Amino acid sequence: MAVRHLERQGYRVVARNQRVGRGELDIIVRRGPVLAFVEVKARRTRGCGVPEEAVTVRKQRQIVRLAQLWMAARPGALDGVEEVRLDVVAVDLAASPAAVRHLPAAFVQAR
């Protein structure tokens, strides 16, 4: 659902479920000069809150570190890139119908 949503917004998927070191980047997309590392969170119920709330500061730090490692290993992937973003796609399966929310630049840099 997340990939389809991003593709409908004009993003091209660069990689999915990309293993980097001891972690994984869910989706890496590109649209023009923008390269985005996308964390996907889904929830079937709202008992633990909305999906995007699951992207904790600790998780943000991990995504920043993994994105840096990914870019360092693939400098050619940055050709023409003017902006690197850290996005979240929230898939709310508790909604009827299911809701998909794309949050561009959901976090800049975790401290």
Residue pairs with C-beta under 8 A, 6 or more apart in sequence:
1 91
1 98
1 100
2 26
2 27
2 38
2 40
2 89
2 91
2 100
3 13
3 16
3 27
5 89
5 100
5 102
6 13
6 27
6 29
6 38
6 89
6 102
7 13
9 31
9 102
10 31
11 29
11 30
11 31
11 36
12 29
12 30
12 31
13 27
13 28
13 29
14 28
14 29
14 30
14 35
14 77
15 25
15 27
15 28
16 26
16 27
16 28
17 24
17 25
17 26
18 24
18 25
18 28
18 70
20 66
20 69
20 70
20 73
21 65
21 66
21 69
23 62
23 65
23 66
24 66
25 37
25 63
25 66
25 67
25 70
26 38
26 39
26 40
27 37
27 38
27 40
27 89
28 35
28 36
28 37
28 38
28 70
29 35
29 36
29 38
30 36
30 81
33 80
33 81
33 82
33 83
34 81
34 82
34 83
34 84
34 85
35 77
35 78
35 81
35 83
35 84
35 85
36 84
36 85
36 86
36 87
36 104
37 63
37 66
37 67
37 70
37 84
37 85
37 86
37 87
38 87
38 88
38 89
39 55
39 59
39 63
39 86
39 87
39 88
39 89
39 106
40 88
40 89
40 91
41 51
41 52
41 54
41 55
41 88
41 89
41 90
41 91
42 51
42 90
42 91
42 92
42 93
43 49
43 50
43 51
43 54
43 91
43 92
43 93
43 94
44 93
44 94
45 94
46 92
46 94
48 54
50 90
50 92
51 90
51 91
51 92
52 88
52 90
52 101
52 103
52 106
55 88
55 106
55 107
57 110
57 111
58 110
60 86
60 107
60 110
61 110
63 86
63 110
64 86
64 109
64 110
67 84
67 86
71 77
71 78
71 84
85 104
85 105
86 105
86 106
86 107
86 108
87 102
87 103
87 104
87 105
87 106
88 102
88 103
88 106
88 107
89 100
89 101
89 102
89 103
90 99
90 100
90 101
90 103
91 98
91 99
91 100
92 98
92 99
92 100
92 101
